[in-house]
Amino acid sequence: MSTSKLQLPPLSLYVHIPWCIQKCPYCDFNSHKLSGEIPEREYVARLLDDLRADLNWVQGRRITSIFIGGGTPSVFSAAAMQSLMDGIRQLLALTDDCEVTMEANPGTFETEKFADFVKAGITRLSIGVQSLQSEQLSRLGRIHDPEQAREAAAHASQLPLKSFNLDLMHGLPNQSLDAAMDDLKQVIALNPPHISWYQLTIEPNTLFASSPPELPDEETLWDIYQKGHELLEAAGYRQYEVSAYSKPGHQSRHNRNYWQFGDYLGIGCGAHSKITLEQEQRIIRCEKIKHPKGYLDLTKPLRYKLNEVAKDDLTFEFFMNQFRLMEPVSKQRFEDTTGLPSSHASKQLGKTIELKLLTENEAAWELTPKGHRFLNSVLDTLLD
């Protein structure tokens, strides 16, 4: 197989804060229920040690976005967040317009505290609303009520942020089309610049997996998606990713870099990195030790797994990410970020063109509406 030369893509930073007030039954993220005080000072120090160990992977790039996720990062104090951001800025060069997102739970929203988060350098909040129905919030194990969610959105709109996002789920237990649309209408009325609207799925190793709730059938789920999409478009939101809608100028830079197969450093418990090594002409993935106790143990290495992405897997990995975006896929980007010729991908994608799941021209590939609906079928052709 002939190759092109790997180019360094943009670089983002992901910071994982693993603690939650309680574990939600649908959550398969690396999160841990709080018991006692958070060891904030120790954890921030360890995060910065983690970052120092990975600085050789920066390769002269400036960080275009930072995402502080979890867990529930908003359980941290503003002082701890300030210390973290100060440490990051000392170690890394950030672009002038670097997007800094922090996930937040409406149940932890305090006006003064969140104003201090902004002073620390947070430019964007991602608030986990999930539903505005009390019964559904209870089923989902959320610690907030509908009014707290509305208040959090109102506070976010008053803060000097560049943007904020509201997370909303659909396809909830026994949810009807009308109930799903009511939830969505209420979130739209809060006027967030960005809405992440995604379907509840039952993931392995969760409480819902061991005791599954009754979810809407496929026909209802499809009706919810179609009607919801129409509502969002009519309200001025544009879908740019499978589950992401934004007002003009408010797409998540961090998420776009991820879906475009850009590079990202991951620090914190269980954090993942994807890094292009330009001189070595290879791509590696790294995972950090998962449990907070092990992560905080200074006698243990922080890197849990480190492996090279095999050349044979690069095409699938690229399109698995890129096809989530609702836009053409640049052949030049494919060559730059995989080091493979676009003709190699065109050959593998040939069957999807025959099935009218994909179109192709000289510069790009693009999923058809049918292709977006049957994305898994498109990706399966790359595994044949």
Solvent accessible surface area in square Angstrom, and as a share of the most:
residue,aa,sasa,rsa
1,M,131,0.58
2,S,80,0.51
3,T,79,0.46
4,S,41,0.26
5,K,121,0.51
6,L,4,0.02
7,Q,75,0.33
8,L,49,0.25
9,P,10,0.06
10,P,76,0.48
11,L,0,0.00
12,S,1,0.01
13,L,0,0.00
14,Y,48,0.18
15,V,0,0.00
16,H,10,0.04
17,I,0,0.00
18,P,0,0.00
19,W,20,0.07
20,C,18,0.11
21,I,74,0.38
22,Q,69,0.31
23,K,74,0.31
24,C,17,0.10
25,P,15,0.09
26,Y,27,0.10
27,C,19,0.11
28,D,73,0.38
29,F,135,0.56
30,N,40,0.20
31,S,10,0.06
32,H,47,0.21
33,K,132,0.56
34,L,45,0.22
35,S,108,0.70
36,G,66,0.63
37,E,167,0.75
38,I,30,0.15
39,P,42,0.26
40,E,39,0.18
41,R,208,0.76
42,E,100,0.45
43,Y,0,0.00
44,V,7,0.04
45,A,53,0.41
46,R,20,0.07
47,L,0,0.00
48,L,20,0.10
49,D,57,0.30
50,D,1,0.00
51,L,0,0.00
52,R,119,0.44
53,A,60,0.47
54,D,0,0.00
55,L,58,0.29
56,N,106,0.55
57,W,11,0.04
58,V,17,0.10
59,Q,60,0.27
60,G,79,0.76
61,R,31,0.11
62,R,119,0.43
63,I,0,0.00
64,T,30,0.17
65,S,0,0.00
66,I,0,0.00
67,F,24,0.10
68,I,0,0.00
69,G,1,0.01
70,G,6,0.06
71,G,16,0.15
72,T,12,0.07
73,P,0,0.00
74,S,0,0.00
75,V,24,0.14
76,F,0,0.00
77,S,40,0.26
78,A,20,0.15
79,A,77,0.60
80,A,9,0.07
81,M,0,0.00
82,Q,64,0.29
83,S,55,0.36
84,L,0,0.00
85,M,1,0.00
86,D,54,0.28
87,G,6,0.06
88,I,0,0.00
89,R,97,0.36
90,Q,155,0.69
91,L,46,0.23
92,L,12,0.06
93,A,58,0.45
94,L,34,0.17
95,T,30,0.18
96,D,139,0.72
97,D,73,0.38
98,C,10,0.06
99,E,20,0.09
100,V,6,0.03
101,T,0,0.00
102,M,0,0.00
103,E,46,0.21
104,A,6,0.05
105,N,16,0.08
106,P,3,0.02
107,G,27,0.26
108,T,14,0.08
109,F,30,0.13
110,E,98,0.44
111,T,77,0.45
112,E,138,0.62
113,K,36,0.15
114,F,1,0.00
115,A,32,0.24
116,D,46,0.24
117,F,1,0.00
118,V,23,0.13
119,K,156,0.66
120,A,1,0.00
121,G,20,0.19
122,I,2,0.01
123,T,26,0.15
124,R,7,0.03
125,L,1,0.01
126,S,9,0.06
127,I,0,0.00
128,G,8,0.08
129,V,0,0.00
130,Q,10,0.05
131,S,0,0.00
132,L,5,0.03
133,Q,54,0.24
134,S,75,0.48
135,E,113,0.51
136,Q,16,0.07
137,L,4,0.02
138,S,85,0.55
139,R,88,0.32
140,L,0,0.00
141,G,14,0.14
142,R,38,0.14
143,I,54,0.28
144,H,8,0.04
145,D,66,0.34
146,P,16,0.10
147,E,91,0.41
148,Q,67,0.30
149,A,0,0.00
150,R,78,0.28
151,E,85,0.38
152,A,0,0.00
153,A,1,0.01
154,A,56,0.43
155,H,67,0.30
156,A,2,0.01
157,S,60,0.39
158,Q,151,0.67
159,L,25,0.12
160,P,111,0.70
161,L,29,0.14
162,K,122,0.52
163,S,12,0.08
164,F,10,0.04
165,N,3,0.02
166,L,0,0.00
167,D,25,0.13
168,L,0,0.00
169,M,6,0.03
170,H,10,0.04
171,G,1,0.01
172,L,0,0.00
173,P,4,0.02
174,N,88,0.45
175,Q,6,0.03
176,S,56,0.36
177,L,51,0.26
178,D,113,0.59
179,A,35,0.27
180,A,2,0.01
181,M,16,0.07
182,D,61,0.32
183,D,1,0.01
184,L,0,0.00
185,K,112,0.47
186,Q,46,0.21
187,V,0,0.00
188,I,30,0.15
189,A,82,0.64
190,L,42,0.21
191,N,96,0.49
192,P,0,0.00
193,P,23,0.15
194,H,1,0.00
195,I,0,0.00
196,S,17,0.11
197,W,5,0.02
198,Y,66,0.25
199,Q,76,0.34
200,L,5,0.02
201,T,69,0.40
202,I,59,0.30
203,E,57,0.25
204,P,94,0.59
205,N,154,0.79
206,T,12,0.07
207,L,115,0.57
208,F,19,0.08
209,A,39,0.30
210,S,92,0.60
211,S,81,0.52
212,P,92,0.58
213,P,33,0.21
214,E,126,0.57
215,L,54,0.27
216,P,18,0.12
217,D,93,0.48
218,E,140,0.63
219,E,129,0.58
220,T,34,0.20
221,L,19,0.10
222,W,80,0.28
223,D,51,0.27
224,I,0,0.00
225,Y,61,0.23
226,Q,77,0.34
227,K,99,0.42
228,G,0,0.00
229,H,52,0.23
230,E,103,0.46
231,L,49,0.24
232,L,0,0.00
233,E,53,0.24
234,A,92,0.71
235,A,38,0.30
236,G,27,0.26
237,Y,2,0.01
238,R,127,0.46
239,Q,24,0.11
240,Y,9,0.04
241,E,7,0.03
242,V,55,0.32
243,S,21,0.14
244,A,5,0.04
245,Y,1,0.00
246,S,4,0.03
247,K,47,0.20
248,P,113,0.71
249,G,83,0.80
250,H,51,0.23
251,Q,76,0.34
252,S,0,0.00
253,R,89,0.32
254,H,17,0.08
255,N,46,0.23
256,R,47,0.17
257,N,11,0.06
258,Y,86,0.33
259,W,48,0.17
260,Q,33,0.15
261,F,4,0.02
262,G,2,0.02
263,D,0,0.00
264,Y,20,0.08
265,L,0,0.00
266,G,0,0.00
267,I,0,0.00
268,G,0,0.00
269,C,0,0.00
270,G,10,0.10
271,A,3,0.02
272,H,102,0.46
273,S,2,0.01
274,K,1,0.00
275,I,1,0.00
276,T,0,0.00
277,L,18,0.09
278,E,56,0.25
279,Q,183,0.81
280,E,99,0.45
281,Q,56,0.25
282,R,80,0.29
283,I,3,0.02
284,I,6,0.03
285,R,58,0.21
286,C,4,0.02
287,E,15,0.07
288,K,1,0.00
289,I,32,0.16
290,K,105,0.44
291,H,100,0.44
292,P,9,0.06
293,K,164,0.70
294,G,10,0.10
295,Y,0,0.00
296,L,45,0.22
297,D,48,0.25
298,L,135,0.67
299,T,122,0.71
300,K,95,0.40
301,P,103,0.64
302,L,21,0.11
303,R,83,0.30
304,Y,122,0.46
305,K,105,0.45
306,L,91,0.45
307,N,83,0.43
308,E,87,0.39
309,V,10,0.06
310,A,52,0.40
311,K,80,0.34
312,D,119,0.61
313,D,71,0.37
314,L,5,0.03
315,T,3,0.02
316,F,44,0.18
317,E,29,0.13
318,F,0,0.00
319,F,0,0.00
320,M,78,0.35
321,N,10,0.05
322,Q,0,0.00
323,F,2,0.01
324,R,64,0.23
325,L,2,0.01
326,M,61,0.27
327,E,46,0.21
328,P,66,0.41
329,V,1,0.01
330,S,36,0.23
331,K,27,0.11
332,Q,111,0.49
333,R,73,0.27
334,F,0,0.00
335,E,42,0.19
336,D,40,0.21
337,T,10,0.06
338,T,0,0.00
339,G,2,0.02
340,L,0,0.00
341,P,26,0.16
342,S,20,0.13
343,S,76,0.49
344,H,44,0.20
345,A,0,0.00
346,S,25,0.16
347,K,173,0.73
348,Q,54,0.24
349,L,0,0.00
350,G,25,0.24
351,K,112,0.48
352,T,0,0.00
353,I,60,0.31
354,E,141,0.63
355,L,88,0.44
356,K,149,0.63
357,L,7,0.03
358,L,2,0.01
359,T,73,0.43
360,E,68,0.31
361,N,96,0.49
362,E,174,0.78
363,A,70,0.55
364,A,14,0.11
365,W,1,0.00
366,E,72,0.32
367,L,12,0.06
368,T,26,0.15
369,P,120,0.75
370,K,104,0.44
371,G,0,0.00
372,H,46,0.20
373,R,129,0.47
374,F,92,0.39
375,L,24,0.12
376,N,116,0.59
377,S,54,0.35
378,V,0,0.00
379,L,17,0.08
380,D,80,0.42
381,T,17,0.10
382,L,9,0.05
383,L,116,0.58
384,D,137,0.71
